[in-house]
Amino acid sequence: MSRFVVLFMKDVLGDNGREREVCQGLLEIDASTEGQATEMAKRKFCEQQALCDWSLHADRIRIEAADLRA
């Protein structure tokens, strides 16, 4: 089992009129594959945010392998 960090990202318009990327949520997921981690994170994000679809609060998902080295 591997650990993944899943970030839910959204582009928003800043005070200066420029678009910037904002993290709407971050989850650490234990899963066998990156694809499985993504699907698990989508479900959990929806539960936490009381959403029917994760894309209502985020434009994209970024997934990274967690570095567990001490």
PDB file of N, CA, C, O and CB in Angstrom:
ATOM      1  N   MET A   1       0.855  -1.175   0.000  1.00  0.00           N
ATOM      2  CA  MET A   1       0.000   0.000   0.000  1.00  0.00           C
ATOM      3  C   MET A   1       0.898   1.235   0.000  1.00  0.00           C
ATOM      4  O   MET A   1       1.891   1.290   0.725  1.00  0.00           O
ATOM      5  CB  MET A   1      -0.971   0.000   1.230  1.00  0.00           C
ATOM      6  N   SER A   2       0.550   2.195  -0.796  1.00  0.00           N
ATOM      7  CA  SER A   2       1.309   3.444  -0.883  1.00  0.00           C
ATOM      8  C   SER A   2       0.471   4.585  -0.332  1.00  0.00           C
ATOM      9  O   SER A   2      -0.754   4.496  -0.246  1.00  0.00           O
ATOM     10  CB  SER A   2       1.736   3.738  -2.344  1.00  0.00           C
ATOM     11  N   ARG A   3       1.147   5.644   0.033  1.00  0.00           N
ATOM     12  CA  ARG A   3       0.454   6.838   0.519  1.00  0.00           C
ATOM     13  C   ARG A   3       0.594   7.933  -0.532  1.00  0.00           C
ATOM     14  O   ARG A   3       1.674   8.165  -1.076  1.00  0.00           O
ATOM     15  CB  ARG A   3       1.027   7.309   1.904  1.00  0.00           C
ATOM     16  N   PHE A   4      -0.531   8.603  -0.804  1.00  0.00           N
ATOM     17  CA  PHE A   4      -0.566   9.681  -1.788  1.00  0.00           C
ATOM     18  C   PHE A   4      -1.124  10.945  -1.145  1.00  0.00           C
ATOM     19  O   PHE A   4      -1.977  10.885  -0.260  1.00  0.00           O
ATOM     20  CB  PHE A   4      -1.414   9.276  -3.019  1.00  0.00           C
ATOM     21  N   VAL A   5      -0.631  12.078  -1.603  1.00  0.00           N
ATOM     22  CA  VAL A   5      -1.182  13.369  -1.220  1.00  0.00           C
ATOM     23  C   VAL A   5      -1.999  13.855  -2.411  1.00  0.00           C
ATOM     24  O   VAL A   5      -1.483  13.980  -3.521  1.00  0.00           O
ATOM     25  CB  VAL A   5      -0.049  14.405  -0.816  1.00  0.00           C
ATOM     26  N   VAL A   6      -3.278  14.126  -2.167  1.00  0.00           N
ATOM     27  CA  VAL A   6      -4.183  14.538  -3.231  1.00  0.00           C
ATOM     28  C   VAL A   6      -4.640  15.971  -2.942  1.00  0.00           C
ATOM     29  O   VAL A   6      -5.201  16.255  -1.883  1.00  0.00           O
ATOM     30  CB  VAL A   6      -5.408  13.560  -3.346  1.00  0.00           C
ATOM     31  N   LEU A   7      -4.391  16.861  -3.895  1.00  0.00           N
ATOM     32  CA  LEU A   7      -4.758  18.267  -3.748  1.00  0.00           C
ATOM     33  C   LEU A   7      -5.867  18.606  -4.736  1.00  0.00           C
ATOM     34  O   LEU A   7      -5.821  18.210  -5.901  1.00  0.00           O
ATOM     35  CB  LEU A   7      -3.527  19.189  -3.967  1.00  0.00           C
ATOM     36  N   PHE A   8      -6.850  19.333  -4.263  1.00  0.00           N
ATOM     37  CA  PHE A   8      -7.955  19.797  -5.098  1.00  0.00           C
ATOM     38  C   PHE A   8      -7.721  21.277  -5.374  1.00  0.00           C
ATOM     39  O   PHE A   8      -7.800  22.109  -4.470  1.00  0.00           O
ATOM     40  CB  PHE A   8      -9.355  19.553  -4.408  1.00  0.00           C
ATOM     41  N   MET A   9      -7.432  21.596  -6.637  1.00  0.00           N
ATOM     42  CA  MET A   9      -6.996  22.939  -7.020  1.00  0.00           C
ATOM     43  C   MET A   9      -8.071  23.680  -7.818  1.00  0.00           C
ATOM     44  O   MET A   9      -8.831  23.082  -8.580  1.00  0.00           O
ATOM     45  CB  MET A   9      -5.710  22.859  -7.836  1.00  0.00           C
ATOM     46  N   LYS A  10      -8.110  25.007  -7.618  1.00  0.00           N
ATOM     47  CA  LYS A  10      -9.070  25.847  -8.337  1.00  0.00           C
ATOM     48  C   LYS A  10      -8.373  27.137  -8.763  1.00  0.00           C
ATOM     49  O   LYS A  10      -7.557  27.686  -8.023  1.00  0.00           O
ATOM     50  CB  LYS A  10     -10.324  26.157  -7.453  1.00  0.00           C
ATOM     51  N   ASP A  11      -8.701  27.608  -9.951  1.00  0.00           N
ATOM     52  CA  ASP A  11      -8.214  28.902 -10.422  1.00  0.00           C
ATOM     53  C   ASP A  11      -9.219  29.970  -9.994  1.00  0.00           C
ATOM     54  O   ASP A  11     -10.415  29.851 -10.260  1.00  0.00           O
ATOM     55  CB  ASP A  11      -8.008  28.904 -11.982  1.00  0.00           C
ATOM     56  N   VAL A  12      -8.722  31.012  -9.332  1.00  0.00           N
ATOM     57  CA  VAL A  12      -9.580  32.114  -8.885  1.00  0.00           C
ATOM     58  C   VAL A  12      -8.957  33.437  -9.319  1.00  0.00           C
ATOM     59  O   VAL A  12      -7.757  33.519  -9.581  1.00  0.00           O
ATOM     60  CB  VAL A  12      -9.782  32.080  -7.335  1.00  0.00           C
ATOM     61  N   LEU A  13      -9.781  34.451  -9.389  1.00  0.00           N
ATOM     62  CA  LEU A  13      -9.328  35.786  -9.741  1.00  0.00           C
ATOM     63  C   LEU A  13      -8.912  36.507  -8.467  1.00  0.00           C
ATOM     64  O   LEU A  13      -9.719  36.657  -7.549  1.00  0.00           O
ATOM     65  CB  LEU A  13     -10.436  36.576 -10.496  1.00  0.00           C
ATOM     66  N   GLY A  14      -7.661  36.955  -8.399  1.00  0.00           N
ATOM     67  CA  GLY A  14      -7.148  37.645  -7.219  1.00  0.00           C
ATOM     68  C   GLY A  14      -7.550  39.107  -7.190  1.00  0.00           C
ATOM     69  O   GLY A  14      -8.143  39.619  -8.139  1.00  0.00           O
ATOM     70  N   ASP A  15      -7.221  39.776  -6.089  1.00  0.00           N
ATOM     71  CA  ASP A  15      -7.528  41.197  -5.918  1.00  0.00           C
ATOM     72  C   ASP A  15      -6.866  42.065  -6.987  1.00  0.00           C
ATOM     73  O   ASP A  15      -7.360  43.145  -7.313  1.00  0.00           O
ATOM     74  CB  ASP A  15      -7.088  41.661  -4.541  1.00  0.00           C
ATOM     75  N   ASN A  16      -5.754  41.589  -7.525  1.00  0.00           N
ATOM     76  CA  ASN A  16      -5.024  42.353  -8.535  1.00  0.00           C
ATOM     77  C   ASN A  16      -5.548  42.091  -9.956  1.00  0.00           C
ATOM     78  O   ASN A  16      -4.991  42.597 -10.930  1.00  0.00           O
ATOM     79  CB  ASN A  16      -3.540  42.015  -8.463  1.00  0.00           C
ATOM     80  N   GLY A  17      -6.612  41.307 -10.064  1.00  0.00           N
ATOM     81  CA  GLY A  17      -7.193  41.021 -11.365  1.00  0.00           C
ATOM     82  C   GLY A  17      -6.527  39.876 -12.108  1.00  0.00           C
ATOM     83  O   GLY A  17      -6.887  39.576 -13.246  1.00  0.00           O
ATOM     84  N   ARG A  18      -5.581  39.250 -11.482  1.00  0.00           N
ATOM     85  CA  ARG A  18      -4.875  38.134 -12.112  1.00  0.00           C
ATOM     86  C   ARG A  18      -5.378  36.814 -11.553  1.00  0.00           C
ATOM     87  O   ARG A  18      -5.777  36.708 -10.393  1.00  0.00           O
ATOM     88  CB  ARG A  18      -3.354  38.258 -11.902  1.00  0.00           C
ATOM     89  N   GLU A  19      -5.344  35.826 -12.410  1.00  0.00           N
ATOM     90  CA  GLU A  19      -5.761  34.493 -11.999  1.00  0.00           C
ATOM     91  C   GLU A  19      -4.654  33.843 -11.187  1.00  0.00           C
ATOM     92  O   GLU A  19      -3.470  33.974 -11.497  1.00  0.00           O
ATOM     93  CB  GLU A  19      -6.121  33.624 -13.224  1.00  0.00           C
ATOM     94  N   ARG A  20      -5.073  33.127 -10.123  1.00  0.00           N
ATOM     95  CA  ARG A  20      -4.105  32.387  -9.338  1.00  0.00           C
ATOM     96  C   ARG A  20      -4.705  31.056  -8.930  1.00  0.00           C
ATOM     97  O   ARG A  20      -5.923  30.876  -8.940  1.00  0.00           O
ATOM     98  CB  ARG A  20      -3.663  33.190  -8.103  1.00  0.00           C
ATOM     99  N   GLU A  21      -3.842  30.136  -8.576  1.00  0.00           N
ATOM    100  CA  GLU A  21      -4.258  28.789  -8.214  1.00  0.00           C
ATOM    101  C   GLU A  21      -4.372  28.694  -6.684  1.00  0.00           C
ATOM    102  O   GLU A  21      -3.471  29.101  -5.952  1.00  0.00           O
ATOM    103  CB  GLU A  21      -3.251  27.729  -8.769  1.00  0.00           C
ATOM    104  N   VAL A  22      -5.505  28.145  -6.226  1.00  0.00           N
ATOM    105  CA  VAL A  22      -5.758  28.004  -4.793  1.00  0.00           C
ATOM    106  C   VAL A  22      -6.086  26.550  -4.494  1.00  0.00           C
ATOM    107  O   VAL A  22      -6.819  25.896  -5.237  1.00  0.00           O
ATOM    108  CB  VAL A  22      -6.915  28.940  -4.329  1.00  0.00           C
ATOM    109  N   CYS A  23      -5.529  26.053  -3.390  1.00  0.00           N
ATOM    110  CA  CYS A  23      -5.829  24.692  -2.960  1.00  0.00           C
ATOM    111  C   CYS A  23      -7.125  24.710  -2.159  1.00  0.00           C
ATOM    112  O   CYS A  23      -7.216  25.389  -1.136  1.00  0.00           O
ATOM    113  CB  CYS A  23      -4.658  24.094  -2.118  1.00  0.00           C
ATOM    114  N   GLN A  24      -8.116  23.975  -2.615  1.00  0.00           N
ATOM    115  CA  GLN A  24      -9.414  23.901  -1.955  1.00  0.00           C
ATOM    116  C   GLN A  24      -9.453  22.786  -0.908  1.00  0.00           C
ATOM    117  O   GLN A  24     -10.335  22.773  -0.049  1.00  0.00           O
ATOM    118  CB  GLN A  24     -10.513  23.684  -2.987  1.00  0.00           C
ATOM    119  N   GLY A  25      -8.515  21.867  -0.974  1.00  0.00           N
ATOM    120  CA  GLY A  25      -8.478  20.780  -0.012  1.00  0.00           C
ATOM    121  C   GLY A  25      -7.292  19.880  -0.274  1.00  0.00           C
ATOM    122  O   GLY A  25      -6.805  19.779  -1.400  1.00  0.00           O
ATOM    123  N   LEU A  26      -6.831  19.224   0.785  1.00  0.00           N
ATOM    124  CA  LEU A  26      -5.692  18.329   0.698  1.00  0.00           C
ATOM    125  C   LEU A  26      -6.030  17.090   1.516  1.00  0.00           C
ATOM    126  O   LEU A  26      -6.464  17.194   2.663  1.00  0.00           O
ATOM    127  CB  LEU A  26      -4.374  19.014   1.205  1.00  0.00           C
ATOM    128  N   LEU A  27      -5.831  15.932   0.927  1.00  0.00           N
ATOM    129  CA  LEU A  27      -6.087  14.670   1.609  1.00  0.00           C
ATOM    130  C   LEU A  27      -4.885  13.751   1.462  1.00  0.00           C
ATOM    131  O   LEU A  27      -4.233  13.731   0.417  1.00  0.00           O
ATOM    132  CB  LEU A  27      -7.356  13.994   1.054  1.00  0.00           C
ATOM    133  N   GLU A  28      -4.594  12.994   2.506  1.00  0.00           N
ATOM    134  CA  GLU A  28      -3.603  11.928   2.425  1.00  0.00           C
ATOM    135  C   GLU A  28      -4.368  10.620   2.340  1.00  0.00           C
ATOM    136  O   GLU A  28      -5.207  10.322   3.189  1.00  0.00           O
ATOM    137  CB  GLU A  28      -2.618  11.944   3.656  1.00  0.00           C
ATOM    138  N   ILE A  29      -4.070   9.843   1.306  1.00  0.00           N
ATOM    139  CA  ILE A  29      -4.814   8.615   1.023  1.00  0.00           C
ATOM    140  C   ILE A  29      -3.851   7.444   0.904  1.00  0.00           C
ATOM    141  O   ILE A  29      -2.825   7.537   0.231  1.00  0.00           O
ATOM    142  CB  ILE A  29      -5.648   8.761  -0.270  1.00  0.00           C
ATOM    143  N   ASP A  30      -4.192   6.338   1.565  1.00  0.00           N
ATOM    144  CA  ASP A  30      -3.454   5.085   1.402  1.00  0.00           C
ATOM    145  C   ASP A  30      -4.192   4.249   0.363  1.00  0.00           C
ATOM    146  O   ASP A  30      -5.373   3.943   0.524  1.00  0.00           O
ATOM    147  CB  ASP A  30      -3.316   4.308   2.770  1.00  0.00           C
ATOM    148  N   ALA A  31      -3.481   3.880  -0.712  1.00  0.00           N
ATOM    149  CA  ALA A  31      -4.101   3.123  -1.798  1.00  0.00           C
ATOM    150  C   ALA A  31      -3.030   2.332  -2.543  1.00  0.00           C
ATOM    151  O   ALA A  31      -1.835   2.597  -2.414  1.00  0.00           O
ATOM    152  CB  ALA A  31      -4.860   4.066  -2.769  1.00  0.00           C
ATOM    153  N   SER A  32      -3.486   1.360  -3.320  1.00  0.00           N
ATOM    154  CA  SER A  32      -2.567   0.523  -4.095  1.00  0.00           C
ATOM    155  C   SER A  32      -2.002   1.253  -5.304  1.00  0.00           C
ATOM    156  O   SER A  32      -0.843   1.062  -5.672  1.00  0.00           O
ATOM    157  CB  SER A  32      -3.271  -0.739  -4.548  1.00  0.00           C
ATOM    158  N   THR A  33      -2.840   2.101  -5.927  1.00  0.00           N
ATOM    159  CA  THR A  33      -2.433   2.798  -7.144  1.00  0.00           C
ATOM    160  C   THR A  33      -2.829   4.269  -7.070  1.00  0.00           C
ATOM    161  O   THR A  33      -3.650   4.669  -6.245  1.00  0.00           O
ATOM    162  CB  THR A  33      -3.061   2.136  -8.385  1.00  0.00           C
ATOM    163  N   GLU A  34      -2.235   5.053  -7.937  1.00  0.00           N
ATOM    164  CA  GLU A  34      -2.567   6.468  -8.024  1.00  0.00           C
ATOM    165  C   GLU A  34      -4.038   6.662  -8.422  1.00  0.00           C
ATOM    166  O   GLU A  34      -4.721   7.537  -7.890  1.00  0.00           O
ATOM    167  CB  GLU A  34      -1.642   7.170  -9.035  1.00  0.00           C
ATOM    168  N   GLY A  35      -4.507   5.849  -9.349  1.00  0.00           N
ATOM    169  CA  GLY A  35      -5.900   5.941  -9.793  1.00  0.00           C
ATOM    170  C   GLY A  35      -6.874   5.636  -8.668  1.00  0.00           C
ATOM    171  O   GLY A  35      -7.886   6.319  -8.513  1.00  0.00           O
ATOM    172  N   GLN A  36      -6.570   4.621  -7.893  1.00  0.00           N
ATOM    173  CA  GLN A  36      -7.425   4.265  -6.760  1.00  0.00           C
ATOM    174  C   GLN A  36      -7.416   5.391  -5.719  1.00  0.00           C
ATOM    175  O   GLN A  36      -8.457   5.722  -5.152  1.00  0.00           O
ATOM    176  CB  GLN A  36      -6.956   2.930  -6.121  1.00  0.00           C
ATOM    177  N   ALA A  37      -6.258   5.968  -5.473  1.00  0.00           N
ATOM    178  CA  ALA A  37      -6.151   7.081  -4.529  1.00  0.00           C
ATOM    179  C   ALA A  37      -6.977   8.271  -4.989  1.00  0.00           C
ATOM    180  O   ALA A  37      -7.629   8.929  -4.179  1.00  0.00           O
ATOM    181  CB  ALA A  37      -4.690   7.495  -4.354  1.00  0.00           C
ATOM    182  N   THR A  38      -6.952   8.547  -6.284  1.00  0.00           N
ATOM    183  CA  THR A  38      -7.721   9.666  -6.829  1.00  0.00           C
ATOM    184  C   THR A  38      -9.212   9.453  -6.604  1.00  0.00           C
ATOM    185  O   THR A  38      -9.906  10.367  -6.158  1.00  0.00           O
ATOM    186  CB  THR A  38      -7.432   9.842  -8.329  1.00  0.00           C
ATOM    187  N   GLU A  39      -9.705   8.279  -6.901  1.00  0.00           N
ATOM    188  CA  GLU A  39     -11.138   7.995  -6.738  1.00  0.00           C
ATOM    189  C   GLU A  39     -11.552   8.043  -5.269  1.00  0.00           C
ATOM    190  O   GLU A  39     -12.618   8.565  -4.944  1.00  0.00           O
ATOM    191  CB  GLU A  39     -11.480   6.620  -7.330  1.00  0.00           C
ATOM    192  N   MET A  40     -10.718   7.505  -4.382  1.00  0.00           N
ATOM    193  CA  MET A  40     -11.011   7.542  -2.953  1.00  0.00           C
ATOM    194  C   MET A  40     -11.034   8.989  -2.448  1.00  0.00           C
ATOM    195  O   MET A  40     -11.890   9.357  -1.644  1.00  0.00           O
ATOM    196  CB  MET A  40      -9.972   6.714  -2.167  1.00  0.00           C
ATOM    197  N   ALA A  41     -10.092   9.802  -2.923  1.00  0.00           N
ATOM    198  CA  ALA A  41     -10.019  11.198  -2.509  1.00  0.00           C
ATOM    199  C   ALA A  41     -11.232  11.987  -3.010  1.00  0.00           C
ATOM    200  O   ALA A  41     -11.755  12.837  -2.289  1.00  0.00           O
ATOM    201  CB  ALA A  41      -8.723  11.837  -3.023  1.00  0.00           C
ATOM    202  N   LYS A  42     -11.674  11.718  -4.215  1.00  0.00           N
ATOM    203  CA  LYS A  42     -12.868  12.394  -4.740  1.00  0.00           C
ATOM    204  C   LYS A  42     -14.069  12.133  -3.837  1.00  0.00           C
ATOM    205  O   LYS A  42     -14.801  13.059  -3.487  1.00  0.00           O
ATOM    206  CB  LYS A  42     -13.173  11.924  -6.180  1.00  0.00           C
ATOM    207  N   ARG A  43     -14.267  10.870  -3.462  1.00  0.00           N
ATOM    208  CA  ARG A  43     -15.402  10.513  -2.593  1.00  0.00           C
ATOM    209  C   ARG A  43     -15.288  11.199  -1.224  1.00  0.00           C
ATOM    210  O   ARG A  43     -16.262  11.751  -0.712  1.00  0.00           O
ATOM    211  CB  ARG A  43     -15.476   8.976  -2.410  1.00  0.00           C
ATOM    212  N   LYS A  44     -14.089  11.154  -0.648  1.00  0.00           N
ATOM    213  CA  LYS A  44     -13.900  11.749   0.669  1.00  0.00           C
ATOM    214  C   LYS A  44     -14.071  13.269   0.630  1.00  0.00           C
ATOM    215  O   LYS A  44     -14.673  13.849   1.534  1.00  0.00           O
ATOM    216  CB  LYS A  44     -12.519  11.392   1.212  1.00  0.00           C
ATOM    217  N   PHE A  45     -13.546  13.911  -0.409  1.00  0.00           N
ATOM    218  CA  PHE A  45     -13.690  15.359  -0.566  1.00  0.00           C
ATOM    219  C   PHE A  45     -15.168  15.735  -0.664  1.00  0.00           C
ATOM    220  O   PHE A  45     -15.605  16.706  -0.047  1.00  0.00           O
ATOM    221  CB  PHE A  45     -12.924  15.851  -1.817  1.00  0.00           C
ATOM    222  N   CYS A  46     -15.921  14.982  -1.423  1.00  0.00           N
ATOM    223  CA  CYS A  46     -17.362  15.244  -1.551  1.00  0.00           C
ATOM    224  C   CYS A  46     -18.078  15.095  -0.213  1.00  0.00           C
ATOM    225  O   CYS A  46     -18.946  15.900   0.122  1.00  0.00           O
ATOM    226  CB  CYS A  46     -17.986  14.298  -2.582  1.00  0.00           C
ATOM    227  N   GLU A  47     -17.719  14.072   0.548  1.00  0.00           N
ATOM    228  CA  GLU A  47     -18.321  13.879   1.872  1.00  0.00           C
ATOM    229  C   GLU A  47     -17.993  15.049   2.795  1.00  0.00           C
ATOM    230  O   GLU A  47     -18.877  15.569   3.475  1.00  0.00           O
ATOM    231  CB  GLU A  47     -17.835  12.560   2.498  1.00  0.00           C
ATOM    232  N   GLN A  48     -16.732  15.465   2.822  1.00  0.00           N
ATOM    233  CA  GLN A  48     -16.307  16.553   3.695  1.00  0.00           C
ATOM    234  C   GLN A  48     -16.962  17.883   3.336  1.00  0.00           C
ATOM    235  O   GLN A  48     -17.300  18.674   4.217  1.00  0.00           O
ATOM    236  CB  GLN A  48     -14.807  16.697   3.639  1.00  0.00           C
ATOM    237  N   GLN A  49     -17.138  18.123   2.042  1.00  0.00           N
ATOM    238  CA  GLN A  49     -17.671  19.398   1.566  1.00  0.00           C
ATOM    239  C   GLN A  49     -19.187  19.369   1.329  1.00  0.00           C
ATOM    240  O   GLN A  49     -19.771  20.376   0.930  1.00  0.00           O
ATOM    241  CB  GLN A  49     -16.971  19.790   0.289  1.00  0.00           C
ATOM    242  N   ALA A  50     -19.818  18.224   1.573  1.00  0.00           N
ATOM    243  CA  ALA A  50     -21.252  18.030   1.325  1.00  0.00           C
ATOM    244  C   ALA A  50     -21.601  18.361  -0.131  1.00  0.00           C
ATOM    245  O   ALA A  50     -22.511  19.140  -0.412  1.00  0.00           O
ATOM    246  CB  ALA A  50     -22.090  18.908   2.286  1.00  0.00           C
ATOM    247  N   LEU A  51     -20.852  17.749  -1.036  1.00  0.00           N
ATOM    248  CA  LEU A  51     -21.022  17.967  -2.473  1.00  0.00           C
ATOM    249  C   LEU A  51     -21.450  16.675  -3.148  1.00  0.00           C
ATOM    250  O   LEU A  51     -21.195  15.581  -2.645  1.00  0.00           O
ATOM    251  CB  LEU A  51     -19.721  18.498  -3.107  1.00  0.00           C
ATOM    252  N   CYS A  52     -22.106  16.819  -4.300  1.00  0.00           N
ATOM    253  CA  CYS A  52     -22.412  15.637  -5.108  1.00  0.00           C
ATOM    254  C   CYS A  52     -21.322  15.397  -6.146  1.00  0.00           C
ATOM    255  O   CYS A  52     -21.228  14.301  -6.699  1.00  0.00           O
ATOM    256  CB  CYS A  52     -23.777  15.793  -5.798  1.00  0.00           C
ATOM    257  N   ASP A  53     -20.491  16.415  -6.420  1.00  0.00           N
ATOM    258  CA  ASP A  53     -19.417  16.300  -7.402  1.00  0.00           C
ATOM    259  C   ASP A  53     -18.260  17.197  -6.969  1.00  0.00           C
ATOM    260  O   ASP A  53     -18.457  18.386  -6.717  1.00  0.00           O
ATOM    261  CB  ASP A  53     -19.917  16.683  -8.833  1.00  0.00           C
ATOM    262  N   TRP A  54     -17.066  16.638  -6.883  1.00  0.00           N
ATOM    263  CA  TRP A  54     -15.894  17.388  -6.430  1.00  0.00           C
ATOM    264  C   TRP A  54     -15.600  18.607  -7.287  1.00  0.00           C
ATOM    265  O   TRP A  54     -15.055  19.594  -6.795  1.00  0.00           O
ATOM    266  CB  TRP A  54     -14.692  16.492  -6.414  1.00  0.00           C
ATOM    267  N   SER A  55     -15.958  18.547  -8.575  1.00  0.00           N
ATOM    268  CA  SER A  55     -15.622  19.635  -9.499  1.00  0.00           C
ATOM    269  C   SER A  55     -16.447  20.902  -9.262  1.00  0.00           C
ATOM    270  O   SER A  55     -16.232  21.913  -9.930  1.00  0.00           O
ATOM    271  CB  SER A  55     -15.817  19.169 -10.923  1.00  0.00           C
ATOM    272  N   LEU A  56     -17.373  20.853  -8.332  1.00  0.00           N
ATOM    273  CA  LEU A  56     -18.109  22.067  -7.972  1.00  0.00           C
ATOM    274  C   LEU A  56     -17.225  23.019  -7.167  1.00  0.00           C
ATOM    275  O   LEU A  56     -17.482  24.223  -7.151  1.00  0.00           O
ATOM    276  CB  LEU A  56     -19.373  21.710  -7.169  1.00  0.00           C
ATOM    277  N   HIS A  57     -16.201  22.510  -6.506  1.00  0.00           N
ATOM    278  CA  HIS A  57     -15.296  23.337  -5.705  1.00  0.00           C
ATOM    279  C   HIS A  57     -13.864  23.342  -6.208  1.00  0.00           C
ATOM    280  O   HIS A  57     -13.034  24.084  -5.682  1.00  0.00           O
ATOM    281  CB  HIS A  57     -15.312  22.871  -4.291  1.00  0.00           C
ATOM    282  N   ALA A  58     -13.550  22.532  -7.216  1.00  0.00           N
ATOM    283  CA  ALA A  58     -12.173  22.466  -7.718  1.00  0.00           C
ATOM    284  C   ALA A  58     -12.177  22.274  -9.225  1.00  0.00           C
ATOM    285  O   ALA A  58     -13.102  21.689  -9.790  1.00  0.00           O
ATOM    286  CB  ALA A  58     -11.391  21.321  -7.033  1.00  0.00           C
ATOM    287  N   ASP A  59     -11.131  22.775  -9.868  1.00  0.00           N
ATOM    288  CA  ASP A  59     -10.991  22.636 -11.316  1.00  0.00           C
ATOM    289  C   ASP A  59     -10.208  21.390 -11.704  1.00  0.00           C
ATOM    290  O   ASP A  59     -10.414  20.821 -12.776  1.00  0.00           O
ATOM    291  CB  ASP A  59     -10.315  23.860 -11.892  1.00  0.00           C
ATOM    292  N   ARG A  60      -9.309  20.974 -10.819  1.00  0.00           N
ATOM    293  CA  ARG A  60      -8.451  19.838 -11.147  1.00  0.00           C
ATOM    294  C   ARG A  60      -7.910  19.209  -9.867  1.00  0.00           C
ATOM    295  O   ARG A  60      -7.989  19.773  -8.776  1.00  0.00           O
ATOM    296  CB  ARG A  60      -7.290  20.275 -12.069  1.00  0.00           C
ATOM    297  N   ILE A  61      -7.366  18.032 -10.052  1.00  0.00           N
ATOM    298  CA  ILE A  61      -6.767  17.287  -8.953  1.00  0.00           C
ATOM    299  C   ILE A  61      -5.292  17.092  -9.250  1.00  0.00           C
ATOM    300  O   ILE A  61      -4.912  16.743 -10.368  1.00  0.00           O
ATOM    301  CB  ILE A  61      -7.478  15.920  -8.740  1.00  0.00           C
ATOM    302  N   ARG A  62      -4.476  17.320  -8.249  1.00  0.00           N
ATOM    303  CA  ARG A  62      -3.040  17.061  -8.352  1.00  0.00           C
ATOM    304  C   ARG A  62      -2.736  15.958  -7.342  1.00  0.00           C
ATOM    305  O   ARG A  62      -3.146  16.033  -6.184  1.00  0.00           O
ATOM    306  CB  ARG A  62      -2.171  18.373  -8.079  1.00  0.00           C
ATOM    307  N   ILE A  63      -2.020  14.944  -7.787  1.00  0.00           N
ATOM    308  CA  ILE A  63      -1.700  13.830  -6.894  1.00  0.00           C
ATOM    309  C   ILE A  63      -0.193  13.607  -6.887  1.00  0.00           C
ATOM    310  O   ILE A  63       0.463  13.639  -7.928  1.00  0.00           O
ATOM    311  CB  ILE A  63      -2.445  12.535  -7.325  1.00  0.00           C
ATOM    312  N   GLU A  64       0.335  13.381  -5.690  1.00  0.00           N
ATOM    313  CA  GLU A  64       1.772  13.171  -5.515  1.00  0.00           C
ATOM    314  C   GLU A  64       1.983  12.009  -4.567  1.00  0.00           C
ATOM    315  O   GLU A  64       1.200  11.812  -3.638  1.00  0.00           O
ATOM    316  CB  GLU A  64       2.471  14.452  -4.983  1.00  0.00           C
ATOM    317  N   ALA A  65       3.024  11.248  -4.791  1.00  0.00           N
ATOM    318  CA  ALA A  65       3.394  10.201  -3.847  1.00  0.00           C
ATOM    319  C   ALA A  65       3.944  10.867  -2.596  1.00  0.00           C
ATOM    320  O   ALA A  65       4.766  11.780  -2.682  1.00  0.00           O
ATOM    321  CB  ALA A  65       4.438   9.214  -4.467  1.00  0.00           C
ATOM    322  N   ALA A  66       3.492  10.411  -1.433  1.00  0.00           N
ATOM    323  CA  ALA A  66       3.971  10.976  -0.168  1.00  0.00           C
ATOM    324  C   ALA A  66       5.362  10.439   0.125  1.00  0.00           C
ATOM    325  O   ALA A  66       5.628   9.253  -0.070  1.00  0.00           O
ATOM    326  CB  ALA A  66       2.999  10.643   1.000  1.00  0.00           C
ATOM    327  N   ASP A  67       6.229  11.291   0.582  1.00  0.00           N
ATOM    328  CA  ASP A  67       7.579  10.890   0.946  1.00  0.00           C
ATOM    329  C   ASP A  67       7.567  10.523   2.421  1.00  0.00           C
ATOM    330  O   ASP A  67       7.452  11.400   3.278  1.00  0.00           O
ATOM    331  CB  ASP A  67       8.620  12.023   0.648  1.00  0.00           C
ATOM    332  N   LEU A  68       7.683   9.235   2.723  1.00  0.00           N
ATOM    333  CA  LEU A  68       7.578   8.770   4.099  1.00  0.00           C
ATOM    334  C   LEU A  68       8.932   8.591   4.773  1.00  0.00           C
ATOM    335  O   LEU A  68       9.001   8.084   5.893  1.00  0.00           O
ATOM    336  CB  LEU A  68       6.826   7.476   4.139  1.00  0.00           C
ATOM    337  N   ARG A  69       9.993   8.994   4.117  1.00  0.00           N
ATOM    338  CA  ARG A  69      11.322   8.857   4.715  1.00  0.00           C
ATOM    339  C   ARG A  69      11.489   9.811   5.885  1.00  0.00           C
ATOM    340  O   ARG A  69      11.096  10.974   5.794  1.00  0.00           O
ATOM    341  CB  ARG A  69      12.412   9.109   3.671  1.00  0.00           C
ATOM    342  N   ALA A  70      12.060   9.342   6.969  1.00  0.00           N
ATOM    343  CA  ALA A  70      12.256  10.184   8.152  1.00  0.00           C
ATOM    344  C   ALA A  70      13.633  10.802   8.161  1.00  0.00           C
ATOM    345  O   ALA A  70      13.972  11.541   9.085  1.00  0.00           O
ATOM    346  CB  ALA A  70      12.045   9.379   9.424  1.00  0.00           C
TER     347      ALA A  70
END
